[in-house]
Amino acid sequence: MSQLQPVLKENKKYWTVIEEKRKEREPLQAALGQLRTENTAAREKSMGFCSSEEELDDLIRSLHYQIQHESNTLSEEKQLLKEIKQLEATREKVIANAAIKAKIQDSKGQQDAIQDQVKLLGADLNEVFKEKEAIKAQMTQLLEKVKVAEDAIKSLEDELGSITERRNKALQTLNGLRRVHDEANACFYQNRLLLNMAKDLAVKKDVKGLEELSHREVDKFVKQYSSDKTFRDDYEKRILSSLDSRQLSRDGCMRNPDEKPIIVEASPAVKLEPASLEVIPKKVKEVVKPYMPVDTVSTKKPQGTKKAQGDELTRSIEVDMSEDARKTQDLQKPIKESKEIDPSKLKEMRREEEIAKAKLAMERKKKLAEKAEAKAAARAQKEAEKKQKAREGEESKKEGRNGGTYSAS
């Protein structure tokens, strides 16, 4: 449009010039037409008459000469006299026609001048028309480009409308999935908060507080389990993986050799992308590890050999791994429950799951590093204590030898 505006202004200016030239040419063409009309009428009037008075006199003299010097009959002489009389009668008209011819001759120069001016104006108009045609061609090209741009803009607007509608639907679906995700993980965060409270009480060696917390939570769980069928079904569904990993049946008893697993692997109904299929199995390996029940509320300080400390660290690591496994299962549940979701939305859920798993892995690495540092510090402290004891033993031996020497002397 920025290129089209000056072209449109230029085209309008050329039209203005053309109109001015036409207005200048109109009075000249009118005057030229009037002169042509007058000349035509004068020629029509002078037809049948002599062109000048001299020509009329010569014609009359020739007729008199014919009467005087030629042998004519009486009828021929009468005819010649009659012609002479008729010619004399046309003398006034011949004189008038001569004046008109003189006037026509005078106006011929004026007519030629007018024709020259009309030709000049016509030439100017032709130049203006040529320049206008060039501007018109340029304007046509720009109008075609503008039309193409307008069509593209309209197409983009339509596409933007459909994309906005899809985005709004995707946001609604995402908000719903996040709500489902939060509801599914609410129990995990509540249990983690409860576990942290128990750990804090254990660190403080508050046995009474631990007992009160335990009784309160047990009563609360039993009451909710007995009265709320939804909670009971959800709890039974959540512990299936833990029971299955420990080779237990649904009632918590040991599974018979011929008894089938309580969890059967089912093929997903949604076809996932290759990238997602390559990443997910590697993460599931952490979930398959069996749960190792450990007394996390114990307040006794571990003592003994290096092997006992290594076992303690191994058990704590396994506890963290089992916690991470349960977290991973909780994160995977919303996706398992939404098998019929659109692949693009499922991919977004997978991406969020990968981010959450990455955060869990970072936390696990951090815990392992902290425990490794604690183990190294304990080992260094133990070695320092051994060296200190050895040094004290050597000093006591030296003192014993020195005391024996003094007594001998």
N, C-alpha and C positions, 0 to 999 in steps of 0.2 A: 504493500500500500504506500509506503514512503517513496518508492520509485514511480508509482502510478500517479500520484498527486501532481508533480510538476509537468508530466506529460499531458494530463487533462487540462491544466492551465494553459499550456502551449497550444493545444488544440483549440481551446476557446478563443485564444488571441487570434489565431489564423482565421477562425470564422468571423471575428469582428472585422479584420482587414478585408475579407472577401465581401462582406456586406457594404463596407465603405466604398470599395471599388465599383460594386454594382450600382450603388446610388449615384456615383459620379458618371457612370456610363449611361444611365437611363435618360437624362435630358439630352445628351448628345445623340443617342439613337432616335429620340423623338424628333429632334430638329432635322436630322438626316432623313427620316421618313417623310416629314412635311415637305422638304425640298424635292424629294423624289416625286411626291404626289403632285406638286405644282408643276414640275417639268413635264410630267406625263400628260397632265390636263392641257398644257400649252401646246404640246406636240399634237394632241388629238384635235385641238381647235384649228391649228395651222395646216392640217391636212387638206389638199385640194386648192390651196392658195400658193401664190408665188412667195418665195422666201424673202424677197426684198422689193422695194419700189423700183430700183434700177432694173431688176429682172422683169418687172411688170412693164416698164417703159420699153424695154427691148422687144418684148413680145408684141406690144401694140404697134411698134414701128415696123416689125416684120410683117404684120398683117396689112398695114397701110401700103407697104412696098409691094406686096402681093397684089393688092387691088389696083395700084397705079401701073405697074410694069408688066403684069402678066395678063394673058387673055383669059378672062373668066366669063362664064355665062352670068345671066342676070340672077339666077337663083344662087349661084356660088358667091356673087358679090353680096347679096342680101345676107347670106350666112356669115360671111366674114365681117360685115358691119355689125351683125348681131353679136358675134364673139367679141369684137372690139368694145361694144357697149357693155357687155357683161364684165369684161376685164376692167373697164373704167369703174364699174360699180363696186369692184372688190378692192379698189385702191385704199380706202380707209382701213379695211380689215388687214390689208398687207402692211400698211404703216403700223397698225396696232401689233400685228404679229412680229414685226421687226423690233418694236420696243420690247415685246415680251422675250424675244430671243436674246436681245442684249441683256435684259435682266437675268435670264437663265444663265447666260455666259458669265455674268458677274457673280451669280450665286454658285457657279461651279467651283470657283476657287475656295469659297467658304465650305462647300460640301467636301472638297478634298481635305481641307484642314480638319474638319470634323471627323472624317474617316481615319485620318492619321491618329488623331487623339483616341478614337475608339480602338484602333489597332494596338496602340501603346497600352491602353487599359486592358485589352484582351491578353497581351503578352504578360503584363504584370499579374493578371489573374491566373494565367497558366503556371507561372512560377510559384505563386502562392498555393495553387492546387497541388503541384508536385511536392512542395514541402509538407502540405497537409496530409498527403497520402503517406509520406514517410512516417509522419507522426501517428497517423492512423494505424499503420502496420505495427509500429512499436507499441501503441496502446493496446492493440489486439493481443499481442504476445503477453503483455503484462496482465491483461484481463484473464487470459487463459491460466497464467501462473497463479493469479489471485483465486480463480475458481478451484484450481487444484489444491491450493493451500486451505481454502474454506472447506473443501471436501475432506481433507486430511484432519482439519480441526474438528469437524463434525464427527468423523470416525473416532478420533481420540476422545472426544467428549462422551460418545456412546460407550467406548471401552472403559473410560474412567468411571462412568456410572455403574457398569457391571462389576468392575473391580471393587468399587466402594461397597456395593451390595454384598459381594463375596467376602470382603474384609469384615463387614459388620457381622455377617453370619459366622465367620471364623472366630471373631472376638466373642460372640455369644457362646459358641461351642467351647472356646478356650476357657472362658469364665466358668462354664458349667463343669468342665473337666478339672479345673483348679479347685472348684468347690468339692467335687467328688474326691479329688486327691487329698485335700485337707481333711475331709471327713474320714477318709480311709487311714490317714496317718495320725489322727488325733489320739488314738490309743497309744501309739508309739511314743509320742511326746509326753503324754501323761505318765506312762510307765518309766520313761527316762527321768522325768522330774522326781518321781517316787524313788527311783534307784539312787539318784543324787542325794536326796534327803537321807536315805538309809546310809549311804557312804559317809555323809557328814556326821551323822550320829555315831557311826562306827569309829571314825577318826577321833571323835570326842570321848569315846568309850562310854557312851550313855546307853547302858543296857536297858534301863527302864524305859527310856524314850523309844528304843528299838522295839521293845515288847509292845508298848502302846500303839506304835505305828503299825506293827504287824497285825495286832488284834483288830485295830480299826479298819485296816484295808481288807482283811479277811472277811470281817462282818459285812463290810460294804459290798465286796464281791459276791458273797453268798446271797445277800439280799437281792442284789440286782440280777444275779443269775437265776434266782428262783422266780422273780416276778416279771422279768422282761424277756419275752421269747426272742425278740430281735437281737438283743445282746447275747443271749444264750447261743443262738444259731451262728452269729458272727464269731463268737469266741471258739466254738467248736470248729468252725471253718478255718480260723487262723492257726489253731494248734495242730491241724492235720499234717503240715509239713514237718513240724517238730516231732510228732509221734512217728511219722513214717521214717524220718532219718534215724530214729533210735530203735527201729524195728519193733514198734509197739502198735497195738490195735487201737480202735476208737475209744475203748473204755480205759486205756492206759495200761492194760496188761500186756505181757510178752506175747508176741505174735507166734502162732503155731507154724511149724515148718511148711505145711501145705496151704497156709493162708495167704491170700493175694495181698499186694500192697494196697493201702487205703487211698493212695493218690495215683491215678492213671494218667500218663502223659497223653495229651490230646493235641492233634495237629491244628495250628491256628487257621481260622477261617479267612483271614485277610492276607493277601499276598504282599509280603514286605519287599522293600528294595534290597538289592544285593549287599549294599553297604551296611544296612541294619542287620541283615542275617549274618554277616561276618563278625560283627562286634558283639552281639548279644550273647552267644554261647560262651565266649571267653569270660564274661561277667558272671554267668550263671554258675561257674565252677565254685565260686565262693559260697553259694547258697547250698550246694550239695553236701558240704562238710558237716558231719554230725554234731549235734549240740552236746557240749560237755558241761554238765551241771557242776558248778563250783560254789562253794560257800563264800559269797562276796561280802558278807557282813561280819566275817571273823575279825576279831580285834587282837589276836595273838601275833606277836612279832616273830617272823620266821628266823630260825637259827639253825645252825648245823653246818654241814660241809658244802662245798661248791656245787655238788650234784643236787643237793636239796634246793639251793637257791636257783639253779638252772631249771629244775622242775617247777618251782614256783613261778618263774618268769614265763615258762612255756604255758602253764595253765592260765596265767593272766592274758597271754597273747591269744590263746584259744577262746577265752571268754570274749575278748574284743572282736575276734573274728566271728564268733557266733552272734554277737550283737550286730555286727555289720551285716551278717547274713540275714538276720531278721529285718533289719532296716531295708535291705535290698528287696526282700520278699514284699514288704509293705509298699515299696515304691513300684514294684511290678504289678501289684494287684489291680490298680485302676486300669492298667493296659490290658490285663487278662480279662477284666470284666467288660471291656469295650472292644470286643473282637470285630464287630460289624461297623466300626467307625471308618470314615474315609481315609485312604492311605496317606494323604498329605497331612491330615490332622494326627494320625497315628505316628507319622514321622516326627512331628513337632513334639509329641509326648515322649517319643524315644530320645529325642535330643535333650529334653528336660531331665529325663531319667539318667542319661549319661552324665549330665552336669552334676546331678545329686550324687551319683556313684563316685564321680571324681572327687567331690568334696569329702565323701566318706573315706575314700582311699587316702586323701591328704591327712585327714584326722588320724587314721590308723597309722600312717607312717610317722606322724608326729608323736603319737603315743609310744610306738616302738622305739623311736629315737630317745624319748624321755626315759623309758625303762632301761634302754641300753646304757644311757648315761648314768642312771641310778645304780645299775649293776657294776659299771666300771668304777664309780665312786666308792661303792661298798667294797669292791675288790681292792682298790687302792688303799682304803682305810684299813682293811684287814691286813694287807701286807705291811702297812706302816705300823700297825699294832704288833705284828710279829717281829718286825725289826726292833721296835722299842723293847719288847720283851727280851729279845736276844741280847740287846745292848745292856739292859738291866741285869740279865743273867751273867754276862761277862764282867760287868762291874762288881756284882756280888762275889763272883769267884775271885777277882783280884783282891777285893777287900778281905776275903777269907784267907787267901795266901799271905797277905800282908800281916794279918792278925796272928797267924801261926808263927811267922818269923819273929815278931816282937816277943811272943811268949817264949820262944826258944832262947832268945837272947836274955 
